Amino acid sequence: IRLDFPENRFTLPLALGVSFLFVSVLKIFVKNRAKQIIIVGVAIGFATSSHFQLAKSFKTERHLQKEFIWQMVWRAPKIDSGTAIIIQDHPFNYTDDEGLTGLVNWIYAPDNSSPDLPYVLIGNQPEYFAEDGKIIRVSLDTFFHGSKNQSLWVHYSPPGCLHVLDANYDKQIWIYPGSIYEQASFSNVSYIDTSATFPGMEEDVLNILGPEPNHGWCYFYQMANRARQNKDWDTIVMLGEEANALDLRYYQPIEALPFIEGYARDRRWEQANNLTKDVLANTRSLQVPLCSIWEEAEREMVLDNKDQDHIQQLKSSIGCQQN
């Protein structure tokens, strides 16, 4: 028996009986009329405050869902049909794991009228996965057939940005909840078509979500990660300069990584160096992925002796192991 969402809706029929019980107890044990009025007034005050707080939490929830969906669209304008989106420890109090599946399908497959859903959004619960990795979800008269091998794993912990995990990078990052590392290798961003232009949302969807929010830090982070997937370093540098001009800053140090790599690959040594040191000043948990960024840059770029010395000095300051 649970009294939180979604089971708490079944307590609503009890409200009338609880009201009768409250009045009866009050009449039996409190005879003074003035005291009865005061107690009832206090109870009404607490009830009003509770409704106000609940309304506020629903408003916050709507904002989080809106941010989640728009960041997903910015990062992944088009996703291959049959892809499962798996979210780790979502922050939504009034939406269960599958509650956003309908909205995701409405956005990415607006013309689909079949009960066979092209997308599903679920949590990382063992009961969702068969031993062979297949994912079969049935909800009312709709169903989804997919596999772990065609999935995107996401992590969302506001105020930090949405992270679409990339198996090429995120297995080295030790700031996510522990269980996600076992699954990071399944997150295959190749199922995202980054070259696609998002066709826009249906009017009915916009009526629910509202218009596209202003482009804050998370917009630039999602677009930079999208460019990073294509190794489009020039675009990352442009996004970084635009974000700096707007005086925007990362919420979580991990969000600086695509910009560090973009600056490094574009030979913006000072900017890459300063951002690397800034990240390390906030957390040492990103030492391994930072070392990987600089080691890959050293291995894949054509560098002169001066550039080589610069990278070696920076790797040494980070604490990277010498090859």
N, C-alpha and C positions, 0 to 999 in steps of 0.2 A: 504494500500500500504506500503510495507516494502522494504528497500534497503540493508538488510543484508542477510546472507545465510539462505535458498537456493534461495530466490527470486531474488537476485542480478544477477543471470545468465541471466535473461531476459533483462538486460541493455546492454548486449554485442552487439546486432545489432545497438545500438545507437552510437557506437564508431565511425563508418565511418562518420555519419552525424555530430557528434560533432567536428570531425577533420576539415570537410569542413567549419563549422560555425566559428571555431577558426581562420582558415586562412583568411576567409572573413572579420571578424571583425578586425583582425590585419592589413589587407591591407587597410581597409577603414580609420582607426583611427591612424595608424602609417605609415607615409610616408617615414621616414628615413630608408634606407636599413640596416645600421649598427644596429639600434635599433631593427629592425625586427629580425635580426640574433640573437641578444642577448636574446630577449624575447623567441624565438623558442628554443634556447639552454637551457634557464632556464626551460621551459616547458618539454623538453626532459629529463633534469636532474631530475625533480620531478617525471616524469613518470617512469624513470629507478629505482629511489629510491623506488617508490611504488611497483614495480614488485619485487624488491629485498626483501622488507619487507614482501610481500605476500608469496614469496617462503619460507622465513624463518618461517613464521607462519604455513605453510603447513608442513614443516619439523618437527616443534615442535608438531603439531597435530599427525603426524605419530608416533612420539616417545611416546606420551601419549597413543595412541591406542594400541601400542605394549606392553607398560607396563601394561595397563588395562587387556589385554587378558592373558598375561603370569601370572600376579598375580591371575587372576581368575582360571587359570589352576592349579597353585600351591595350592590354597586354596580348590578348588573343582575339583579333577581329574576326577570325574564322577558324573553326575547329572541325577536324574531320569527323564525319558521321560515325557513330559507334564508339565514341570516346566517353569513358567514365571520368568524371571530375570528383576527386576524393579529397575531402577537406579534413584536416587534422585539428581537433579541439576548437570547433567554431565558437565565436563569441555570442551567438544569438540565443537569447533566453526564451523567445516565444516562437521559434521556428525549429522543428526537428530536422534531422539530416536530409530527409527527402522533400522538405517543405519548399525548397527553391528549385526542385527539378522542373516543375511546370514552367516557371519563369525562364529558366535557362533554355528550355526547348522553345519557348515562345520567342526568345530573342534570336537564337541561332538557327532555328528551323521554323520560321513563322508560317510557312506554307504546308507544313506537315499536318495531315488530318487523320493519319493512321494511329491506331492504339499502340503500334510498335514505335517506341520512343528512340530517337537517334542519340539522345544524351541522357545521362543520369548524374545527379549530384548526391553523394552519400558520404557518411562518415567512415572513419577507419575502425570499423567494428568487425571482429572475426566472422560474425554470423552472415556478413554480406558476401563473403568470398568462399567459393568451393575449393576443395583440396587441389584441384587442377588449375586454380587461378581464375576460373570463370566467374562472371558476375551476372546473376539473373535476378532481377528485381521485378516484382509484380505489385502494383498498387491500384486498387479498384479495378478498372477495366483497361489499364495500360500496363505495358511490360517493357523491359529493357534486357537485351542479351549483349554481353560484352566480356571483356577480359582485363585482368591486371596489366597485360602486356600492351594494351591500348588505353592508357590512362594518364591523366594529369593530376599530380598531387599538389595541393595548395595549402598554405598556412596563412592565417589571418588573425592578427592580434593587434587591434587598434590601440592607440593611435598610429601604430606602425602600418606600413603599406601591406597590401596583399602580395604574397610571395608564391609564384608558380615555380615549383621546384624543377630544377634541371639536373638530371643525373650526372652531367659533365662537371658540375660545380658543387652541388649541395651536399654530396656525400662527405665533403671535407669541412662542413660548417657545423660547429658543435653548439649552436644556440637554440636549435629547435627542440621541441619535446622529444625525449629519448626514442620512443617507438617509431618515429618517422624515419630514422636513419636506415632501418631495416627495409623500408619500402622506397627510399629515394631513387634507387636504381630503376624502378618501374616508371618513374615520371619521365615521359618521353615528349619533349617539346617539339619534336618533328611533326607531331599531329596538329600543330598550330601553323596556319598559313599566314605568316607575318606580312606577306606582300599584298594580301587581300585588303580591299577597302571595305570597312564596315558599312553595310547598306543602310544603316539607320534602324531605329526601333519603330515598331508599329505604334500608331497613335494611342491605342488602348494600353500598351506597355508604358508609354510616356505619361499617361494619365495616372499610372500607379507609381512610377519612379520619380516623376518630375523631370524637368529638363536636365541636360548634361551639366554637372557642377563645374564651378570655376576650376581652372587648371592650377592646382596647387602642387606641392612637392611630389605626391604620389603619382600624378599624371606623368611628370618627367621621369620618375623612376621606372614606371611601367614601359614608357616609350624607349627608355635607354636599354632595358632588358630585352625588349623586342629587337632593337638594333644590335644588341650584343649577340643574339641568336644568329644573326646574319653576318656577324663580324664587321658591321658597318661602323667603324670607329669614328669617322667624320661626323656622322649623325649624333653619336654619343657626346662628342666634344661640343657640338652646337647646342644640344640640349643642356649640357652642364653650364655653358656660358649663359644661356637664357635663364636657367634656374638661379644662377648667381646674381644676375642682373635684377631679379625679382627678390633677392635676399631670402631665398628658400634654403632650408637645411634639412638633412635627413632626420627621421624620427628614431631609427635604429641604425647602428653602424653598418650593418649588412647592406643597407641600401646605397652605400657609397661605392661598393665594389665594382659595379659596371662602369662607373665614371672613372675610377682609378685605372681600370684596364683600358678604357678609351683614351684617357690622357697619355698613358704609357705607350700605347700603340701608335699614337699620333705624335710621339716625341715631345709631349708637353711635360718635360721632366719636373719642372718646379711645381706645377699644379698637382701632378700625380704624387710627388714626394710629400707635399704639404698635406694632401688628403689622406695619404697612407699614415702619416704620423698622427693626424687628428683622430683617425679611427683607432689606432693603437693606444692613444691616450684615454680612450673611452672603454676599450675592452681588449684583452689579450687573447680572447677566444677565437679571434679571426686571424691569428698568426699564420696558420697553415694555408688557408685560401689566399691570403695576401702573398705569401711566398710563392704559391703556385702561379699567381698572376705575373709576378716579376720573372720567375724562372721560364715561363712559357714565352714571355716577351723577349727574353734574352736568347732563347733557343730558336725562335721563329723569325726574329727581325734581323736585318743586316745592320750591324753596329760597328762604329769605329771605336778606337781605343778609349776615347774620352767617354763615350756612351757606356762602354763596358765597365769602366771604372766607376761611373756614376751608379749603375745598377748594382755592382758588387758592394759598394759602400752602403747602399740602401738595404740590400739583403742582409748585410751584417748587422745593421741597426735594428732590423726586424727580429733577427735571431734565426734566420734560415740556416739549415744545415748545408754545409759546403759539399758540392758534388765531387 
